[in-house]
Amino acid sequence: MNFLRDSIVKGTVVNDRLVAEGEKVLYKTYNRFPIVFDHAEDVYLYDEGDNQYLDFGAGISVCGLGYSNALVKEAMKAQIDKGLLHTSNLFYNEPAIEAGEKLLEAAEMDKVFFTNSGTEAIEGALKIARRYQYNKKSGKTEIIAMLGSFHGRSMGALSVTGKEHYRAPFEPLVSGVKFADFNDLESVKAQITDKTGAIILETIQGEGGIYPATEEFLKGVRSLCDEHDLIMILDEVQCGMGRSGYMFAWQEYGIKPDVVTVAKALGNGVPIGAFLARGEAATAMVPGDHGSTYGGNPLVCAAASAILDVFKEMDIPAHVREIGAYLWETLDNIKAEFPDAIIDHRGKGLLQGLEFATDIKVGEIVSNAILKQHLVLIAAEHNTIRFVPPLVIERQHVDEMAEKLRMALKEVTSGDR
Ligand SMILES: *Cc1c(COP(=O)(O)O)cnc(C)c1O
């Protein structure tokens, strides 16, 4: 017992030392929790003191397959053992071709470009829109984006992100962007001019507070794009890769975008993203128009290729629909138990959110859950807690989460902090 206690104390000392060093070294653009994770297994994370945390954040919707998938690990190890981590895009590499074929099949698209992140996928998608209209000499350079959206932090992605407080300090940004209300087709129509070239939106707004597009809205946007020859870009960086209960969220709606962005769960933790396009959009850019030194390198593509195999073999979307329904029922019960605190429950599959009354700070609930209950949760806009567990969770993990969440809610809502 003494040994165990000593090792926990030692872990705490190591943890605190690393947090202090991190404060000194790392550029402070995040408010981090004072926790250093050391290892992970299944759907659990372990800190320096070997405390176990149930993960309902998946590294922000990234670790879809959790932390122990043997096939993914083996695929990466095998590529490392080949000695070839990188070739540059002056050459072909087999993992990129394999991962590309599997991703195109899953998304029913014609061409794929691999990036290193979701943000870079957005940059590429925006460039396709501009290039497509440039090829047609249409002069249609404007882009309509949605209020409440999140597309990333680079100057281009920020330009189409519908949150004033993210954009303002960095203006002037890319010009020609107009914002419309999400799920309000009239508001989109009102922004269309003879200069509009593209519409970009998330199929399910993630950071913005877990708002799925309505079927009417998504189909309406598709029709507007057809009518006015606009490129329809769907950002599925967060809601794609099975999270909605479909491989890609739009597949439930019976429409197809012209361009789609993917990242997060595509690499399960290795940095990879992609933009995919079909039809004329798939050939709008030509050699010399776009590039990336690392993008689609053999190491990350070996991982993505294995991940796409696992998604198919395990039928992850079907599993997500099943467990997602159970999570829905569980969170609905919790909502009923805390009727004054919880005012809305939104989402699809394993991308769900609980919105809290304005007198309750979700930050406090999330802190309590993480620090005291050892349950990793993430906040989103609109006073919402986001539930984005690994896609491989089972019912028992939902039950365990519910128990921990109830404890956190009781403490925070009773004012006993
Ligand atoms: C996370 C996210 C991005 C940005 O992806 P990064 O990999 O962080 O660059 C873009 N769009 C959406 C919808 C996201 O959730």
The ligand as a Gaussian input file, in Angstrom:
#p B3LYP/6-31G(d) Opt

LIG

0 1
 C      -11.836000      20.990000     -35.666000
 C      -12.534000      21.566000     -36.818000
 C      -11.835000      22.227000     -37.852000
 C      -10.359000      22.507000     -37.779000
 O       -9.611000      21.333000     -37.798000
 P       -8.088000      21.335000     -37.276000
 O       -7.639000      19.933000     -37.501000
 O       -8.122000      21.767000     -35.854000
 O       -7.326000      22.280000     -38.117000
 C      -12.550000      22.630000     -38.963000
 N      -13.872000      22.418000     -39.057000
 C      -14.570000      21.807000     -38.089000
 C      -16.033000      21.567000     -38.269000
 C      -13.943000      21.372000     -36.921000
 O      -14.640000      20.777000     -35.956000

